Amino acid sequence: MIKNRFILTLLSTISVFPGCKTLLRFLEKLWLAQFGNARGVFHHYYEVNAWGNEESVSGPGSTLQYTENIRRMIPQLINELGASVILDAPCGDYNWFGAIDWKTEITYLGGDIVEPLVERNRSSFGNTNRKFFYLDIVHDFLPKADLWLCRDCLIHLSNRDIMLALDNFLKSDIFYILTTTYPNCARNHNIPTGSFRILNLELPPFSLGSPIRVIDDWIEGFHFRQLALWERHTLLDNLASNRFFQRTANRHRAANPENGAGNTALDED
Ligand SMILES: C[S@@+](CC[C@H](N)C(=O)[O-])C[C@H]1O[C@@H](n2cnc3c(N)ncnc32)[C@H](O)[C@@H]1O
């Protein structure tokens, strides 16, 4: 375990040297392959606390200090949207979300790919309005909710897995996605799932278009980033010309011929 942690740190440290990038990507792929799949990789990260933070196994971006702004802004946004059922996937260790001061009642659905973490959350924080369960956002059907909070996760997935997760959202019965994006990132690079890079979801190959709302999710010493909100119906229109999403967009159009762009999903209820 210590050996793996050392290799992980070494790979991310030397990756800043330009000439080493291709070789490093190859070595990283080999290293990640030992875990078999994404479930194995993130399970390992949990076991060794790979993101090396003492307060949260979900990493330095999940501390109370880091999340001060989003903990204040998310309840306001949820209130404005009239949303009450939130899917938080991945939920990580629920460190910061559990410290939100809610003014309205919400139903919380927390999903993560790491079973022991889900189990730990369930026994420490679970109740009738707060459920934790195993969920792979890339391959599993997403449960019905008003809003999907997908924070700090797509940055660890390959472009293809991100596309699959987004397609999952388009197929779901969820009105909004609130997810991490880095608006100053000029180009999206591909990585193997389990690695890390920053991402701008407005740029190819994702090209989600402009978000309808953003919340700064950043503190000094880190890359500037935001939580950005998109509406599923709008994305179904924006992404209809992208070959990857065409099938889902066409199926949706065939099932809902009366739905044009700009419908506010929550208004339809
Ligand atoms: C950096 S943590 C962020 C957790 C949480 N969103 C937060 O803001 O604290 C990334 C989390 O993504 C989870 N994860 C990675 N791939 C996943 C997948 N395909 N489905 C669900 N969870 C996944 C990991 O287990 C880990 O808990």
The ligand as an SDF file (V2000), in Angstrom:
LIG
                    3D

 27 29  0  0  0  0  0  0  0  0999 V2000
  -12.5740   13.6400   -4.9310 C   0  0  0  0  0  0  0  0  0  0  0  0
  -13.8680   12.6370   -4.3170 S   0  0  0  0  0  0  0  0  0  0  0  0
  -15.2220   13.7940   -4.3030 C   0  0  0  0  0  0  0  0  0  0  0  0
  -16.3740   13.3410   -3.4290 C   0  0  0  0  0  0  0  0  0  0  0  0
  -17.5150   14.3530   -3.2230 C   0  0  0  0  0  0  0  0  0  0  0  0
  -18.2190   14.6490   -4.4480 N   0  0  0  0  0  0  0  0  0  0  0  0
  -17.0360   15.6300   -2.5670 C   0  0  0  0  0  0  0  0  0  0  0  0
  -17.2370   16.7120   -3.1360 O   0  0  0  0  0  0  0  0  0  0  0  0
  -16.5010   15.5400   -1.4610 O   0  0  0  0  0  0  0  0  0  0  0  0
  -14.2030   11.6110   -5.7250 C   0  0  0  0  0  0  0  0  0  0  0  0
  -15.1670   10.4840   -5.4110 C   0  0  0  0  0  0  0  0  0  0  0  0
  -15.6050    9.9220   -6.6420 O   0  0  0  0  0  0  0  0  0  0  0  0
  -15.9280    8.5600   -6.4080 C   0  0  0  0  0  0  0  0  0  0  0  0
  -16.0820    7.9400   -7.7330 N   0  0  0  0  0  0  0  0  0  0  0  0
  -15.1360    7.7690   -8.6860 C   0  0  0  0  0  0  0  0  0  0  0  0
  -15.6670    7.1900   -9.7990 N   0  0  0  0  0  0  0  0  0  0  0  0
  -16.9860    7.0140   -9.5350 C   0  0  0  0  0  0  0  0  0  0  0  0
  -18.0660    6.4560  -10.2790 C   0  0  0  0  0  0  0  0  0  0  0  0
  -17.9050    5.9670  -11.5280 N   0  0  0  0  0  0  0  0  0  0  0  0
  -19.2900    6.4190   -9.7140 N   0  0  0  0  0  0  0  0  0  0  0  0
  -19.4870    6.8920   -8.4500 C   0  0  0  0  0  0  0  0  0  0  0  0
  -18.4900    7.4150   -7.6920 N   0  0  0  0  0  0  0  0  0  0  0  0
  -17.2560    7.4800   -8.2220 C   0  0  0  0  0  0  0  0  0  0  0  0
  -14.7660    8.1190   -5.5570 C   0  0  0  0  0  0  0  0  0  0  0  0
  -15.0230    6.9330   -4.8650 O   0  0  0  0  0  0  0  0  0  0  0  0
  -14.6210    9.3320   -4.6090 C   0  0  0  0  0  0  0  0  0  0  0  0
  -15.4090    9.1350   -3.4520 O   0  0  0  0  0  0  0  0  0  0  0  0
  1  2  1  0
  2  3  1  0
  2 10  1  0
  3  4  1  0
  4  5  1  0
  5  6  1  0
  5  7  1  0
  7  8  2  0
  7  9  1  0
 10 11  1  0
 11 12  1  0
 11 26  1  0
 12 13  1  0
 13 14  1  0
 13 24  1  0
 14 15  1  0
 14 23  1  0
 15 16  2  0
 16 17  1  0
 17 18  1  0
 17 23  2  0
 18 19  1  0
 18 20  2  0
 20 21  1  0
 21 22  2  0
 22 23  1  0
 24 25  1  0
 24 26  1  0
 26 27  1  0
M  CHG  2   2   1   9  -1
M  END
$$$$
